[in-house]
């Protein structure tokens, strides 16, 4: 059997449980075709580079597959017919890498950074409000000089 890596993007209005259920559903289709899924990952709801079917975001799912090509083609055919799946990509690989994918590793490394120095409040953090040029109360509109024509 051949080794594949498969990524799909599902619609943004699905719940997380429904998106993860799609992975389980298509895993069962591969098993029925004589294949096996050695690993799955849910990458979460991510912003797309451009709109796809009026969606700005999508749920990403990732599968490591060890299956015959006929089972993979059947899964791709059914994903193409499924209303909730927007895009798919299947790549044949020589060997599966051990451990989590690069996407999950990058997400974990961001989480390990810890808080930012200085409170990490960003532009709305605790700071002196006088930095916006506030010079005190505005003069009333009646105090302005009037233009005479």
N, CA, C and O of each residue as an XYZ file, in Angstrom:
596
protein
N       0.837     -1.187      0.000
C       0.000      0.000      0.000
C       0.877      1.242      0.000
O       2.021      1.218      0.453
N       0.320      2.317     -0.512
C       1.053      3.571     -0.629
C       0.765      4.482      0.560
O      -0.256      4.343      1.235
N       1.680      5.412      0.804
C       1.527      6.365      1.902
C       1.128      7.727      1.334
O       1.680      8.185      0.334
N       0.157      8.365      1.995
C      -0.348      9.653      1.547
C      -0.492     10.589      2.740
O      -0.650     10.155      3.881
N      -0.435     11.883      2.444
C      -0.824     12.912      3.399
C      -1.966     13.676      2.757
O      -1.882     14.078      1.597
N      -3.029     13.873      3.513
C      -4.242     14.476      2.965
C      -4.698     15.628      3.858
O      -4.768     15.480      5.078
N      -5.008     16.775      3.251
C      -5.516     17.947      3.952
C      -6.818     18.350      3.290
O      -6.930     18.342      2.064
N      -7.810     18.705      4.108
C      -9.049     19.228      3.556
C      -9.468     20.467      4.329
O      -9.085     20.661      5.482
N     -10.268     21.306      3.665
C     -10.811     22.518      4.278
C     -12.327     22.393      4.245
O     -12.927     22.187      3.190
N     -12.939     22.522      5.430
C     -14.393     22.457      5.548
C     -14.948     23.859      5.808
O     -14.212     24.762      6.205
N     -16.234     24.027      5.583
C     -16.876     25.338      5.728
C     -16.732     25.881      7.138
O     -16.610     25.127      8.103
N     -16.751     27.228      7.241
C     -16.538     27.894      8.521
C     -17.729     27.810      9.445
O     -17.561     27.960     10.656
N     -18.928     27.577      8.935
C     -20.098     27.568      9.801
C     -20.341     26.221     10.477
O     -21.332     26.065     11.189
N     -19.466     25.257     10.270
C     -19.538     23.992     10.997
C     -18.996     24.188     12.407
O     -18.153     25.052     12.647
N     -19.489     23.380     13.328
C     -18.905     23.402     14.667
C     -17.615     22.588     14.649
O     -17.346     21.842     13.707
N     -16.829     22.744     15.703
C     -15.577     21.993     15.801
C     -15.852     20.494     15.833
O     -15.127     19.708     15.223
N     -16.900     20.108     16.546
C     -17.240     18.680     16.632
C     -17.637     18.132     15.264
O     -17.281     17.002     14.928
N     -18.365     18.912     14.475
C     -18.748     18.455     13.141
C     -17.529     18.324     12.234
O     -17.435     17.380     11.449
N     -16.598     19.266     12.342
C     -15.394     19.207     11.514
C     -14.542     17.989     11.880
O     -14.008     17.315     10.999
N     -14.416     17.711     13.177
C     -13.672     16.527     13.595
C     -14.430     15.257     13.218
O     -13.815     14.219     12.975
N     -15.751     15.331     13.167
C     -16.553     14.189     12.728
C     -16.322     13.858     11.265
O     -16.427     12.697     10.869
N     -16.009     14.864     10.456
C     -15.692     14.600      9.050
C     -14.429     13.750      8.921
O     -14.351     12.871      8.063
N     -13.453     14.013      9.767
C     -12.224     13.207      9.755
C     -12.569     11.752     10.064
O     -12.087     10.841      9.390
N     -13.388     11.538     11.065
C     -13.781     10.167     11.443
C     -14.578      9.494     10.327
O     -14.393      8.309     10.049
N     -15.469     10.262      9.689
C     -16.288      9.710      8.610
C     -15.421      9.225      7.447
O     -15.617      8.120      6.941
N     -14.463     10.053      7.026
C     -13.625      9.676      5.892
C     -12.560      8.651      6.280
O     -12.057      7.923      5.424
N     -12.220      8.594      7.552
C     -11.348      7.516      8.027
C     -12.043      6.168      7.851
O     -11.422      5.190      7.436
N     -13.335      6.127      8.168
C     -14.101      4.882      8.019
C     -14.199      4.485      6.548
O     -14.146      3.296      6.234
N     -14.339      5.435      5.657
C     -14.400      5.139      4.222
C     -13.086      4.506      3.760
O     -13.095      3.555      2.978
N     -11.960      5.033      4.244
C     -10.659      4.441      3.881
C     -10.515      3.036      4.440
O      -9.992      2.152      3.762
N     -10.971      2.817      5.666
C     -10.886      1.480      6.253
C     -11.755      0.486      5.497
O     -11.383     -0.678      5.349
N     -12.905      0.936      5.019
C     -13.767      0.060      4.226
C     -13.117     -0.300      2.891
O     -13.400     -1.357      2.327
N     -12.246      0.574      2.384
C     -11.541      0.322      1.129
C     -10.254     -0.458      1.310
O      -9.518     -0.653      0.343
N      -9.963     -0.909      2.518
C      -8.774     -1.717      2.748
C      -7.563     -0.911      3.184
O      -6.446     -1.429      3.187
N      -7.762      0.323      3.544
C      -6.642      1.164      3.959
C      -6.660      1.423      5.457
O      -7.475      0.870      6.195
N      -5.745      2.272      5.883
C      -5.647      2.608      7.295
C      -5.202      4.061      7.419
O      -4.431      4.562      6.601
N      -5.697      4.719      8.451
C      -5.275      6.084      8.753
C      -4.361      6.000      9.961
O      -4.796      5.624     11.049
N      -3.090      6.350      9.772
C      -2.119      6.201     10.858
C      -2.119      7.391     11.808
O      -1.630      7.277     12.932
N      -2.653      8.521     11.382
C      -2.709      9.683     12.267
C      -3.620     10.753     11.709
O      -3.714     10.941     10.496
N      -4.287     11.450     12.607
C      -5.142     12.563     12.205
C      -4.847     13.765     13.100
O      -4.425     13.613     14.246
N      -5.073     14.946     12.564
C      -4.925     16.176     13.328
C      -6.013     17.138     12.893
O      -6.351     17.214     11.712
N      -6.556     17.869     13.845
C      -7.481     18.952     13.551
C      -6.711     20.241     13.767
O      -6.286     20.536     14.884
N      -6.529     21.014     12.696
C      -5.719     22.221     12.772
C      -6.513     23.441     13.194
O      -5.930     24.493     13.458
N      -7.804     23.327     13.261
C      -8.627     24.422     13.754
C      -9.221     25.275     12.655
O      -9.064     25.001     11.465
N      -9.909     26.319     13.090
C     -10.522     27.284     12.189
C      -9.471     28.333     11.851
O      -9.000     29.061     12.725
N      -9.108     28.403     10.571
C      -8.025     29.288     10.144
C      -8.531     30.222      9.039
O      -9.446     29.883      8.288
N      -7.921     31.393      8.961
C      -8.274     32.363      7.934
C      -7.695     31.922      6.596
O      -6.543     31.496      6.513
N      -8.508     32.029      5.557
C      -8.080     31.646      4.217
C      -7.369     32.815      3.542
O      -7.586     33.969      3.911
N      -6.538     32.529      2.576
C      -5.824     33.574      1.842
C      -6.783     34.354      0.933
O      -6.557     35.531      0.653
N      -7.842     33.700      0.479
C      -8.853     34.337     -0.356
C     -10.180     33.640     -0.093
O     -10.208     32.528      0.433
N     -11.273     34.290     -0.457
C     -12.592     33.710     -0.222
C     -12.788     32.471     -1.086
O     -12.417     32.449     -2.259
N     -13.374     31.449     -0.490
C     -13.766     30.245     -1.203
C     -15.244     30.040     -0.918
O     -15.631     29.845      0.235
N     -16.066     30.081     -1.940
C     -17.519     29.916     -1.784
C     -18.084     30.852     -0.722
O     -18.894     30.434      0.106
N     -17.666     32.104     -0.740
C     -18.109     33.152      0.180
C     -17.676     32.916      1.626
O     -18.256     33.505      2.539
N     -16.686     32.083      1.852
C     -16.160     31.814      3.185
C     -14.792     32.465      3.334
O     -13.939     32.343      2.455
N     -14.587     33.159      4.454
C     -13.289     33.774      4.739
C     -12.420     32.881      5.622
O     -11.207     33.079      5.700
N     -13.028     31.904      6.283
C     -12.303     30.984      7.160
C     -12.694     29.557      6.821
O     -13.669     29.321      6.107
N     -11.929     28.613      7.337
C     -12.227     27.214      7.100
C     -11.627     26.336      8.187
O     -10.600     26.671      8.777
N     -12.282     25.206      8.446
C     -11.769     24.200      9.375
C     -10.812     23.300      8.603
O     -11.184     22.723      7.581
N      -9.584     23.179      9.088
C      -8.573     22.360      8.433
C      -8.451     21.013      9.140
O      -8.389     20.946     10.368
N      -8.417     19.946      8.350
C      -8.186     18.604      8.860
C      -7.031     17.968      8.115
O      -6.830     18.221      6.927
N      -6.270     17.136      8.821
C      -5.069     16.519      8.253
C      -5.087     15.035      8.583
O      -5.393     14.648      9.710
N      -4.753     14.194      7.586
C      -4.727     12.746      7.795
C      -3.459     12.157      7.181
O      -3.043     12.541      6.088
N      -2.865     11.232      7.897
C      -1.774     10.419      7.359
C      -2.385      9.083      6.986
O      -2.965      8.398      7.828
N      -2.253      8.713      5.715
C      -2.986      7.572      5.173
C      -2.014      6.518      4.664
O      -0.999      6.832      4.042
N      -2.350      5.254      4.942
C      -1.660      4.100      4.376
C      -2.748      3.249      3.720
O      -3.398      2.438      4.380
N      -2.938      3.444      2.419
C      -4.075      2.807      1.750
C      -3.763      2.592      0.275
O      -2.867      3.232     -0.276
N      -4.504      1.691     -0.361
C      -4.358      1.537     -1.810
C      -4.925      2.763     -2.528
O      -5.774      3.472     -1.987
N      -4.453      3.000     -3.730
C      -4.860      4.206     -4.449
C      -6.361      4.225     -4.737
O      -6.967      5.295     -4.785
N      -6.961      3.058     -4.928
C      -8.403      3.013     -5.210
C      -9.208      3.552     -4.020
O     -10.204      4.249     -4.214
N      -8.785      3.236     -2.801
C      -9.492      3.724     -1.614
C      -9.327      5.231     -1.469
O     -10.268      5.922     -1.079
N      -8.139      5.746     -1.779
C      -7.887      7.189     -1.689
C      -8.703      7.924     -2.747
O      -9.266      8.983     -2.470
N      -8.772      7.372     -3.956
C      -9.563      8.015     -5.012
C     -11.044      8.030     -4.655
O     -11.742      9.003     -4.941
N     -11.522      6.968     -4.040
C     -12.934      6.927     -3.610
C     -13.194      7.975     -2.525
O     -14.225      8.647     -2.544
N     -12.268      8.111     -1.590
C     -12.417      9.130     -0.547
C     -12.423     10.527     -1.171
O     -13.250     11.360     -0.801
N     -11.514     10.793     -2.109
C     -11.470     12.090     -2.783
C     -12.752     12.354     -3.562
O     -13.239     13.484     -3.586
N     -13.305     11.321     -4.200
C     -14.549     11.475     -4.944
C     -15.695     11.855     -4.017
O     -16.485     12.746     -4.328
N     -15.782     11.176     -2.876
C     -16.844     11.469     -1.917
C     -16.655     12.840     -1.264
O     -17.634     13.524     -0.967
N     -15.411     13.241     -1.042
C     -15.166     14.582     -0.502
C     -15.574     15.649     -1.506
O     -16.087     16.699     -1.117
N     -15.356     15.398     -2.788
C     -15.769     16.341     -3.813
C     -17.277     16.506     -3.887
O     -17.765     17.571     -4.265
N     -18.019     15.470     -3.531
C     -19.481     15.525     -3.537
C     -20.050     16.090     -2.244
O     -21.204     16.519     -2.211
N     -19.261     16.094     -1.192
C     -19.745     16.535      0.126
C     -19.910     18.052      0.134
O     -19.018     18.775     -0.312
N     -21.041     18.538      0.636
C     -21.325     19.980      0.628
C     -20.453     20.762      1.595
O     -20.207     21.947      1.373
N     -19.981     20.133      2.657
C     -19.223     20.846      3.682
C     -17.741     20.971      3.365
O     -17.052     21.774      3.994
N     -17.233     20.207      2.416
C     -15.811     20.233      2.061
C     -15.605     21.233      0.919
O     -16.251     21.129     -0.124
N     -14.696     22.209      1.122
C     -14.439     23.218      0.092
C     -13.236     22.867     -0.773
O     -13.293     23.027     -1.993
N     -12.153     22.394     -0.174
C     -10.937     22.070     -0.918
C     -10.294     20.821     -0.317
O     -10.439     20.537      0.872
N      -9.572     20.074     -1.181
C      -8.821     18.909     -0.718
C      -7.453     18.913     -1.401
O      -7.276     19.483     -2.478
N      -6.494     18.261     -0.743
C      -5.161     18.084     -1.310
C      -4.605     16.770     -0.779
O      -4.508     16.573      0.432
N      -4.243     15.878     -1.684
C      -3.635     14.607     -1.307
C      -2.268     14.511     -1.971
O      -2.131     14.748     -3.171
N      -1.257     14.159     -1.178
C       0.110     14.049     -1.678
C       0.644     12.667     -1.325
O       0.510     12.212     -0.189
N       1.241     12.014     -2.290
C       1.884     10.727     -2.048
C       3.277     10.989     -1.495
O       4.029     11.787     -2.055
N       3.625     10.319     -0.395
C       4.918     10.518      0.253
C       5.649      9.184      0.349
O       5.042      8.117      0.267
N       6.973      9.269      0.525
C       7.777      8.054      0.671
C       7.658      7.478      2.083
O       7.623      6.261      2.262
N       7.596      8.362      3.086
C       7.487      7.919      4.481
C       6.791      9.013      5.284
O       6.927     10.201      4.991
N       6.050      8.592      6.293
C       5.426      9.560      7.192
C       6.441     10.004      8.241
O       7.209      9.199      8.769
N       6.424     11.299      8.528
C       7.301     11.821      9.571
C       6.700     11.485     10.936
O       5.480     11.455     11.094
N       7.548     11.241     11.896
C       7.080     10.976     13.246
C       6.727     12.262     13.970
O       7.264     13.325     13.657
N       5.845     12.168     14.917
C       5.482     13.325     15.726
C       4.438     14.187     15.046
O       3.905     13.830     13.995
N       4.153     15.326     15.658
C       3.127     16.205     15.097
C       3.607     16.910     13.834
O       4.807     17.005     13.576
N       2.653     17.398     13.056
C       2.974     18.095     11.814
C       3.582     19.466     12.108
O       3.583     19.920     13.252
N       4.088     20.108     11.083
C       4.722     21.418     11.240
C       3.727     22.472     11.725
O       4.109     23.378     12.465
N       2.473     22.371     11.325
C       1.447     23.330     11.754
C       1.241     23.240     13.254
O       1.194     24.262     13.938
N       1.119     22.033     13.768
C       0.906     21.843     15.212
C       2.152     22.256     15.991
O       2.033     22.838     17.069
N       3.340     21.969     15.471
C       4.568     22.376     16.140
C       4.666     23.888     16.226
O       5.070     24.422     17.258
N       4.302     24.591     15.150
C       4.343     26.053     15.163
C       3.335     26.614     16.157
O       3.619     27.590     16.851
N       2.171     26.006     16.224
C       1.141     26.459     17.169
C       1.613     26.260     18.602
O       1.396     27.125     19.450
N       2.257     25.132     18.880
C       2.755     24.863     20.229
C       3.905     25.791     20.602
O       4.019     26.193     21.760
N       4.751     26.134     19.650
C       5.873     27.018     19.965
C       5.375     28.432     20.280
O       5.984     29.126     21.095
N       4.295     28.866     19.660
C       3.709     30.167     19.991
C       3.146     30.146     21.396
O       3.253     31.140     22.113
N       2.547     29.038     21.809
C       1.969     28.941     23.144
C       3.035     28.945     24.223
O       2.768     29.378     25.344
N       4.244     28.473     23.914
C       5.312     28.369     24.906
C       6.055     29.683     25.122
O       6.913     29.760     26.002
N       5.753     30.701     24.355
C       6.491     31.955     24.459
C       6.242     32.671     25.774
O       7.132     33.355     26.280
N       5.061     32.529     26.331
C       4.755     33.201     27.585
C       4.276     34.621     27.352
O       4.109     35.055     26.212
N       4.058     35.342     28.444
C       3.546     36.703     28.303
C       4.607     37.653     27.768
O       5.808     37.419     27.903
N       4.135     38.715     27.167
C       5.043     39.719     26.621
C       5.579     40.597     27.741
O       4.890     40.814     28.737
N       6.797     41.106     27.593
C       7.330     42.009     28.617
C       6.536     43.311     28.626
O       6.049     43.762     27.589
N       6.415     43.903     29.801
C       5.692     45.156     29.911
C       4.199     44.964     30.031
O       3.444     45.902     29.775
N       3.750     43.803     30.405
C       2.330     43.579     30.617
C       1.628     42.940     29.442
O       0.608     42.277     29.631
N       2.138     43.115     28.231
C       1.540     42.471     27.073
C       0.156     42.991     26.747
O      -0.637     42.281     26.129
N      -0.151     44.200     27.142
C      -1.484     44.713     26.908
C      -1.706     45.222     25.500
O      -2.838     45.554     25.148
N      -0.675     45.297     24.688
C      -0.839     45.808     23.345
C      -1.143     47.284     23.358
O      -0.771     47.991     24.294
N      -1.809     47.753     22.336
C      -2.084     49.180     22.264
C      -3.195     49.607     23.209
O      -3.403     50.806     23.395
N      -3.910     48.677     23.808
C      -4.965     49.030     24.755
C      -4.555     48.738     26.196
O      -5.394     48.718     27.096
N      -3.287     48.517     26.401
C      -2.803     48.176     27.735
C      -2.858     49.351     28.688
O      -3.329     50.432     28.334
N      -2.379     49.134     29.885
C      -2.359     50.185     30.894
C      -1.227     51.151     30.566
O      -0.050     50.821     30.709
N      -1.594     52.321     30.134
C      -0.609     53.329     29.814
C      -1.205     54.694     30.128
O      -2.406     54.840     30.356
N      -0.351     55.651     30.130
C      -0.783     57.011     30.382
C      -1.631     57.474     29.207
O      -1.198     57.404     28.057
N      -2.817     57.938     29.488
C      -3.714     58.367     28.429
C      -3.365     59.738     27.868
O      -4.005     60.193     26.920
N      -2.372     60.398     28.428
C      -1.976     61.694     27.922
C      -1.175     61.611     26.632
O      -0.826     62.646     26.064
N      -0.874     60.412     26.158
C      -0.045     60.275     24.971
C      -0.818     60.506     23.677
O      -0.219     60.462     22.602
N      -2.115     60.749     23.739
C      -2.908     60.969     22.541
C      -3.001     62.453     22.172
O      -3.669     62.803     21.199
N      -2.355     63.304     22.917
C      -2.429     64.717     22.619
C      -3.555     65.408     23.367
O      -3.922     66.534     23.034
N      -4.105     64.746     24.373
C      -5.168     65.366     25.158
C      -4.572     66.517     25.954
O      -3.684     66.309     26.781
N      -5.048     67.711     25.711
C      -4.505     68.879     26.378
C      -5.491     69.473     27.372
O      -5.279     70.578     27.870
N      -6.511     68.788     27.649
C      -7.502     69.312     28.572
C      -8.844     69.452     27.875
O      -9.034     68.962     26.762
N      -9.768     70.121     28.537
C     -11.108     70.229     27.949
C     -11.100     71.111     26.704
O     -10.326     72.062     26.603
N     -11.978     70.775     25.760
C     -12.112     71.561     24.538
C     -12.848     72.855     24.829
O     -13.753     72.879     25.663
N     -12.480     73.907     24.168
C     -13.242     75.148     24.360
C     -14.636     75.000     23.761
O     -14.843     74.264     22.797
N     -15.566     75.705     24.346
C     -16.928     75.666     23.810
C     -16.936     76.258     22.411
O     -16.070     77.058     22.056
N     -17.899     75.868     21.641
C     -17.996     76.359     20.274
C     -18.255     77.866     20.223
O     -17.906     78.523     19.242
N     -18.860     78.408     21.267
C     -19.139     79.849     21.272
C     -17.874     80.666     21.476
O     -17.866     81.858     21.167
N     -16.808     80.065     21.985
C     -15.575     80.800     22.247
C     -14.729     80.995     20.993
O     -13.780     81.779     21.006
N     -15.060     80.292     19.912
C     -14.259     80.414     18.695
C     -14.554     81.742     18.007
O     -15.676     82.245     18.051
N     -13.530     82.296     17.372
C     -13.792     83.542     16.638
C     -14.687     83.287     15.450
O     -14.574     82.254     14.790
N     -15.567     84.213     15.175
C     -16.505     84.047     14.066
C     -15.988     84.792     12.854
O     -15.338     85.833     12.950
N     -16.301     84.223     11.732
C     -15.901     84.819     10.479
C     -16.936     85.854     10.051
O     -18.137     85.587     10.053
N     -16.462     87.013      9.693
C     -17.376     88.059      9.265
C     -17.300     88.190      7.764
O     -16.214     88.280      7.191
N     -18.429     88.199      7.143
C     -18.473     88.336      5.668
C     -18.848     89.700      5.235
O     -18.926     89.968      4.036
